[in-house]
Amino acid sequence: MADPFTLYKLIVLYMLQKVDFPLTNSQISEFVLDRGYTTYFTLQSVLSELTESEMIRQETIRNCSYYTLTEAGEEALRYFQNRISQPIRSDIDAYLHENKMQLRDEVSIVADYYKNTAEEYTVHCVVKERYVNPIELTITVPDEAQAKTVCHSWRQKCQQVYEFVMKELLDTSS
């Protein structure tokens, strides 16, 4: 049996190995904290150590951290996965199975913005799927309020935007 801190690291690595998309800090936290495995602050230390040791990769978009497993993390998990008890592995597997679509949807629709050299705001919107991005949209807006509005609206309207663009681009009648 692994010491508790090592076990928490293995739980995070195992979760990331079982999905083919990044998990957010809040998604990982929800699972670990709801089951009472550890505290929020201990989990944040675990994520920090795993990132520093390059076992996981962290990407931050609009104040949200996204984590993916690295090759080093995958290798460590191969060696030490047996230190995660079968009941914990089953708990993780069941959680991911029950919530996979919701978890994927939460991380596959991303929008971010930044101030560009023209003193306007560039908004980058993307829908991510396993190996492709079916739609990426980059637009410029005059102010930060509009950039925030576009980012917020993207999650609800990306499907409609995609359908509209495809319909317009594939329409050969004009």
Kinemage of the C-alpha trace (Angstrom):
@kinemage 1
@onewidth
@group {chain A} dominant
@subgroup {mainchain}
@vectorlist {calphas} color= white
{ca met a 1} P 0.000 0.000 0.000
{ca ala a 2} L 1.311 3.446 -0.961
{ca asp a 3} L 1.620 6.281 1.534
{ca pro a 4} L -1.401 8.621 1.293
{ca phe a 5} L 0.328 11.416 -0.664
{ca thr a 6} L 1.665 8.923 -3.221
{ca leu a 7} L -1.771 7.324 -3.463
{ca tyr a 8} L -3.353 10.715 -4.262
{ca lys a 9} L -0.796 11.215 -7.039
{ca leu a 10} L -1.573 7.782 -8.435
{ca ile a 11} L -5.311 8.503 -8.313
{ca val a 12} L -4.789 11.665 -10.412
{ca leu a 13} L -2.522 9.841 -12.870
{ca tyr a 14} L -5.008 6.976 -13.155
{ca met a 15} L -7.899 9.371 -13.814
{ca leu a 16} L -5.956 11.150 -16.556
{ca gln a 17} L -4.923 7.860 -18.138
{ca lys a 18} L -8.541 6.687 -18.348
{ca val a 19} L -9.760 9.631 -20.445
{ca asp a 20} L -8.748 10.817 -23.908
{ca phe a 21} L -9.225 14.496 -23.098
{ca pro a 22} L -7.877 16.875 -20.439
{ca leu a 23} L -9.512 17.102 -17.036
{ca thr a 24} L -9.891 20.397 -15.219
{ca asn a 25} L -8.786 21.089 -11.692
{ca ser a 26} L -12.426 21.275 -10.638
{ca gln a 27} L -13.303 17.940 -12.297
{ca ile a 28} L -10.458 16.156 -10.518
{ca ser a 29} L -11.276 17.955 -7.269
{ca glu a 30} L -14.950 17.030 -7.494
{ca phe a 31} L -14.140 13.318 -7.644
{ca val a 32} L -11.408 13.309 -4.978
{ca leu a 33} L -13.143 15.640 -2.510
{ca asp a 34} L -16.660 14.210 -2.897
{ca arg a 35} L -15.330 10.801 -1.920
{ca gly a 36} L -13.355 12.202 0.991
{ca tyr a 37} L -10.001 10.878 -0.209
{ca thr a 38} L -8.171 14.044 0.871
{ca thr a 39} L -8.502 17.794 1.408
{ca tyr a 40} L -8.546 20.521 -1.215
{ca phe a 41} L -5.147 21.881 -0.169
{ca thr a 42} L -3.497 18.463 -0.232
{ca leu a 43} L -4.927 17.820 -3.691
{ca gln a 44} L -3.571 21.160 -4.937
{ca ser a 45} L -0.128 20.154 -3.596
{ca val a 46} L -0.438 16.831 -5.420
{ca leu a 47} L -1.317 18.569 -8.709
{ca ser a 48} L 1.531 21.032 -8.237
{ca glu a 49} L 4.087 18.281 -7.558
{ca leu a 50} L 2.886 16.202 -10.498
{ca thr a 51} L 3.186 19.260 -12.760
{ca glu a 52} L 6.658 20.188 -11.453
{ca ser a 53} L 7.882 16.612 -11.935
{ca glu a 54} L 6.406 16.693 -15.476
{ca met a 55} L 4.151 13.699 -14.871
{ca ile a 56} L 1.193 15.825 -15.911
{ca arg a 57} L 0.951 18.886 -18.115
{ca gln a 58} L -1.047 21.917 -17.067
{ca glu a 59} L -2.589 24.408 -19.481
{ca thr a 60} L -4.460 27.434 -18.139
{ca ile a 61} L -7.214 29.053 -20.169
{ca arg a 62} L -9.334 31.848 -18.692
{ca asn a 63} L -8.442 30.975 -15.080
{ca cys a 64} L -9.185 27.284 -15.585
{ca ser a 65} L -6.421 24.675 -15.344
{ca tyr a 66} L -6.538 21.698 -17.704
{ca tyr a 67} L -4.417 18.622 -16.984
{ca thr a 68} L -3.161 15.887 -19.288
{ca leu a 69} L -0.957 12.900 -18.628
{ca thr a 70} L 2.621 12.991 -19.949
{ca glu a 71} L 4.732 10.029 -21.027
{ca ala a 72} L 6.594 10.220 -17.711
{ca gly a 73} L 3.292 10.063 -15.840
{ca glu a 74} L 2.135 7.145 -17.945
{ca glu a 75} L 5.363 5.288 -17.234
{ca ala a 76} L 5.150 5.935 -13.479
{ca leu a 77} L 1.573 4.709 -13.465
{ca arg a 78} L 2.575 1.521 -15.302
{ca tyr a 79} L 5.029 0.719 -12.517
{ca phe a 80} L 2.893 1.715 -9.544
{ca gln a 81} L -0.747 1.297 -10.628
{ca asn a 82} L -0.999 -1.855 -8.493
{ca arg a 83} L -0.623 0.384 -5.433
{ca ile a 84} L -4.102 1.762 -6.078
{ca ser a 85} L -6.531 -0.618 -4.422
{ca gln a 86} L -9.078 -2.353 -6.628
{ca pro a 87} L -12.015 -0.611 -4.883
{ca ile a 88} L -10.493 2.830 -5.607
{ca arg a 89} L -9.797 1.894 -9.248
{ca ser a 90} L -13.371 0.620 -9.561
{ca asp a 91} L -14.666 3.859 -8.021
{ca ile a 92} L -12.692 5.939 -10.540
{ca asp a 93} L -13.762 3.730 -13.461
{ca ala a 94} L -17.432 3.972 -12.451
{ca tyr a 95} L -17.241 7.758 -11.989
{ca leu a 96} L -15.598 8.274 -15.379
{ca his a 97} L -18.009 5.889 -17.092
{ca glu a 98} L -21.061 7.644 -15.622
{ca asn a 99} L -19.763 11.177 -16.272
{ca lys a 100} L -17.560 10.824 -19.350
{ca met a 101} L -19.807 12.718 -21.769
{ca gln a 102} L -20.383 15.586 -19.351
{ca leu a 103} L -16.669 15.770 -18.475
{ca arg a 104} L -15.707 15.738 -22.160
{ca asp a 105} L -18.251 18.416 -23.065
{ca glu a 106} L -16.930 20.662 -20.290
{ca val a 107} L -13.386 20.616 -21.686
{ca ser a 108} L -13.998 20.285 -25.423
{ca ile a 109} L -15.593 23.697 -25.891
{ca val a 110} L -13.015 26.392 -25.158
{ca ala a 111} L -12.877 30.136 -25.670
{ca asp a 112} L -10.205 32.603 -24.625
{ca tyr a 113} L -9.247 36.164 -25.486
{ca tyr a 114} L -6.283 38.500 -25.298
{ca lys a 115} L -5.508 42.137 -26.054
{ca asn a 116} L -3.775 42.389 -29.432
{ca thr a 117} L -1.257 44.907 -30.775
{ca ala a 118} L -4.057 47.006 -32.309
{ca glu a 119} L -5.443 47.555 -28.774
{ca glu a 120} L -8.471 45.424 -29.612
{ca tyr a 121} L -9.306 41.948 -28.328
{ca thr a 122} L -8.732 38.735 -30.208
{ca val a 123} L -11.111 35.951 -29.241
{ca his a 124} L -10.145 32.360 -30.034
{ca cys a 125} L -12.965 29.807 -29.896
{ca val a 126} L -12.526 26.097 -30.497
{ca val a 127} L -14.396 22.821 -30.288
{ca lys a 128} L -11.930 20.033 -29.568
{ca glu a 129} L -12.448 16.409 -30.397
{ca arg a 130} L -10.006 13.585 -29.923
{ca tyr a 131} L -7.563 14.296 -32.776
{ca val a 132} L -9.209 17.168 -34.612
{ca asn a 133} L -10.847 20.482 -33.983
{ca pro a 134} L -14.032 20.508 -36.113
{ca ile a 135} L -14.235 24.278 -35.770
{ca glu a 136} L -11.852 27.011 -34.678
{ca leu a 137} L -12.919 30.600 -34.867
{ca thr a 138} L -10.749 33.647 -34.238
{ca ile a 139} L -12.399 37.039 -34.290
{ca thr a 140} L -11.476 40.541 -33.215
{ca val a 141} L -13.760 42.717 -31.113
{ca pro a 142} L -13.232 46.300 -29.987
{ca asp a 143} L -13.441 45.871 -26.208
{ca glu a 144} L -12.985 43.424 -23.349
{ca ala a 145} L -16.693 43.307 -22.484
{ca gln a 146} L -17.492 42.008 -25.969
{ca ala a 147} L -14.605 39.517 -25.761
{ca lys a 148} L -16.026 38.150 -22.506
{ca thr a 149} L -19.513 37.951 -24.017
{ca val a 150} L -18.238 35.987 -27.030
{ca cys a 151} L -16.338 33.579 -24.758
{ca his a 152} L -19.409 33.064 -22.605
{ca ser a 153} L -21.748 32.596 -25.592
{ca trp a 154} L -19.463 30.128 -27.360
{ca arg a 155} L -20.360 27.215 -25.083
{ca gln a 156} L -24.094 27.595 -25.745
{ca lys a 157} L -23.921 28.526 -29.423
{ca cys a 158} L -20.930 26.701 -30.935
{ca gln a 159} L -23.116 23.975 -32.458
{ca gln a 160} L -25.379 26.555 -34.123
{ca val a 161} L -22.355 28.501 -35.374
{ca tyr a 162} L -20.822 25.329 -36.819
{ca glu a 163} L -24.070 24.336 -38.541
{ca phe a 164} L -24.522 27.840 -39.985
{ca val a 165} L -20.963 28.040 -41.289
{ca met a 166} L -21.124 24.572 -42.859
{ca lys a 167} L -24.490 25.278 -44.460
{ca glu a 168} L -23.259 28.561 -45.915
{ca leu a 169} L -19.961 27.167 -47.130
{ca leu a 170} L -21.482 24.054 -48.680
{ca asp a 171} L -24.370 25.898 -50.347
{ca thr a 172} L -23.572 25.739 -54.057
{ca ser a 173} L -26.763 27.454 -55.217
{ca ser a 174} L -25.224 30.928 -55.265
